[in-house]
Amino acid sequence: MEVYQISFAKICVLSDDLAEIIVDSGVDINLEMVDEIHHYLLSIFSHCFSLLINKSNSYSTQLDALIQFGTLDRIDKIAIFSPNKLAKMSAEFSASIPSSTSLNIEVFTERNEALTWLYANV
């Protein structure tokens, strides 16, 4: 597994079309950070890919950054692993953002269930 450390997160390549993003605790994601994630994802994948967003750390995302994140056209599906109630509420809000509603996004409280869903729907 390849792991890329960016300024505020780790991107773990789980397969040739799947990456997991683990944001550092306490981060407030802004537009520049979304651009950084997009840059790395586009350098890793030359084709469509899916994402596992791991919300095991506590962090926040600015609304304009949430909107921008969902605009990357190579994203096929997103599973959000939300291990607690607050993370789940945050993930469900993120999935309701207009730029995200056109994406295939599911929220899971178990990481293995999220991975199973991602692999089953490839």
C-alpha positions in Angstrom: 0.0 0.0 0.0 1.3 3.4 -1.0 0.8 6.2 1.5 1.2 9.9 0.6 1.6 12.4 3.4 0.2 15.8 2.4 0.2 18.9 4.6 -2.9 18.0 6.6 -3.8 14.3 5.8 -2.6 10.9 4.6 -3.8 9.5 1.3 -3.5 5.7 1.3 -3.8 3.9 -2.0 -5.8 0.7 -1.2 -6.1 -0.5 -4.8 -5.7 0.7 -8.4 -9.0 2.6 -8.2 -9.5 3.2 -4.4 -7.9 5.6 -1.9 -8.5 6.3 1.7 -8.2 9.8 3.0 -7.4 10.3 6.7 -7.4 13.9 7.8 -5.2 15.0 10.7 -7.0 15.8 14.0 -8.0 19.5 14.5 -7.7 20.5 10.9 -10.1 23.0 9.3 -10.2 22.1 5.6 -10.3 25.1 3.3 -10.3 25.5 -0.5 -6.5 25.4 -0.9 -6.5 22.1 1.0 -9.1 20.7 -1.3 -7.0 21.7 -4.3 -4.1 19.9 -2.7 -6.1 16.7 -2.3 -7.4 17.0 -5.9 -3.8 17.5 -7.1 -2.5 14.4 -5.4 -5.5 12.2 -6.4 -5.1 13.2 -10.0 -1.4 12.5 -9.9 -2.2 9.0 -8.4 -5.1 8.0 -10.6 -5.4 8.5 -14.4 -8.9 7.1 -14.5 -12.0 7.1 -12.3 -11.6 6.1 -8.7 -13.5 5.7 -5.4 -12.7 7.1 -2.0 -13.0 6.0 1.6 -13.1 9.1 3.7 -12.0 8.1 7.2 -13.5 10.4 9.8 -11.9 8.7 12.8 -10.1 12.0 13.6 -12.0 15.1 14.5 -11.8 17.9 11.9 -13.9 20.5 10.2 -14.5 21.5 6.6 -15.4 25.0 5.4 -18.6 25.0 3.3 -16.9 26.3 0.1 -14.3 23.5 0.5 -17.1 20.9 0.8 -18.7 22.2 -2.3 -15.4 22.2 -4.2 -14.5 18.7 -3.1 -17.5 17.1 -4.9 -16.6 18.7 -8.2 -13.7 16.4 -9.1 -15.2 14.5 -12.1 -13.0 11.3 -11.7 -14.6 10.4 -8.4 -16.9 7.4 -8.9 -18.1 6.6 -5.3 -17.4 7.8 -1.8 -17.8 5.8 1.4 -17.5 7.8 4.5 -16.4 5.9 7.6 -17.9 7.7 10.6 -17.1 5.8 13.8 -19.2 8.0 16.2 -22.4 10.0 16.3 -20.8 13.4 15.7 -18.7 12.1 12.8 -21.9 10.5 11.3 -23.9 13.7 11.6 -21.0 15.7 9.9 -20.8 13.1 7.2 -24.5 13.1 6.5 -24.4 16.9 6.2 -21.4 16.7 3.8 -23.3 14.2 1.6 -26.2 16.6 1.4 -24.2 19.5 -0.1 -25.5 20.1 -3.7 -22.2 19.3 -5.4 -22.2 16.0 -3.5 -25.7 14.9 -4.1 -24.9 13.9 -7.7 -22.2 11.6 -6.3 -22.7 8.1 -5.1 -22.0 8.6 -1.4 -22.8 6.3 1.6 -22.1 6.8 5.3 -20.9 3.8 7.4 -20.2 3.3 11.1 -17.9 0.3 10.4 -14.8 0.7 8.1 -15.1 -2.9 6.9 -18.7 -2.3 5.8 -17.6 0.8 3.9 -14.8 -1.2 2.1 -17.2 -4.0 1.3 -19.7 -1.5 -0.3 -16.9 0.1 -2.3 -15.5 -3.2 -3.6 -19.0 -4.7 -4.3 -20.1 -1.8 -6.4 -17.0 -1.5 -8.6 
